[in-house]
């Protein structure tokens, strides 16, 4: 998987974020992003602090296979086909980093945990990508589940997402590593011109794979 850089322990504090998954987009000002992290080693390397999250990322290919297979078996083959490159595992293009700005985002949940459907596509919402020093941050701007985190370059075709999840009326998520049930790990890729995806394997609830589509918002 190419994620073998064991060099330092990363702690992420929450970013203010959010946007309702089921509401139609409404323009909102992007929230401030605040991240608190432990000092890196001299070479500036980062490492996923959670062994469990490291394992999730290492099993990304398995998540794709299991989630797509289950969704097709449950009758969602046409819906998967209609999404094109977004739901094709091996289509990452060069220049994975999304430019800072506002994006129309939507999430597709594939595979199921428990009695949840094997395919769920939510309505678009707004998320925001911002530059913070040499790194990018991404936040979902309102709603009851609001992932937020930083993007770390791995190579030209993939960035590693590390973040946490704010719930309900919380002002901000907990720090990464403080509550393992809130930690998130995934990869950011570009799958077409002006079309990006954030893939979260083995989320803790509902699905086997979450795919967030990001398309730049226009006036």
Secondary structure as UniProt FT lines:
FT   TURN            42..43
FT   HELIX           51..58
FT   HELIX           60..73
FT   TURN            74..75
FT   HELIX           77..82
FT   HELIX           84..87
FT   TURN            89..90
FT   STRAND          101..110
FT   TURN            114..115
FT   STRAND          119..121
FT   STRAND          125..132
FT   TURN            133..134
FT   STRAND          135..140
FT   STRAND          145..155
FT   TURN            156..157
FT   STRAND          158..167
FT   TURN            168..169
FT   TURN            176..178
FT   TURN            180..182
FT   STRAND          184..192
FT   TURN            193..194
FT   STRAND          195..201
FT   STRAND          209..216
//
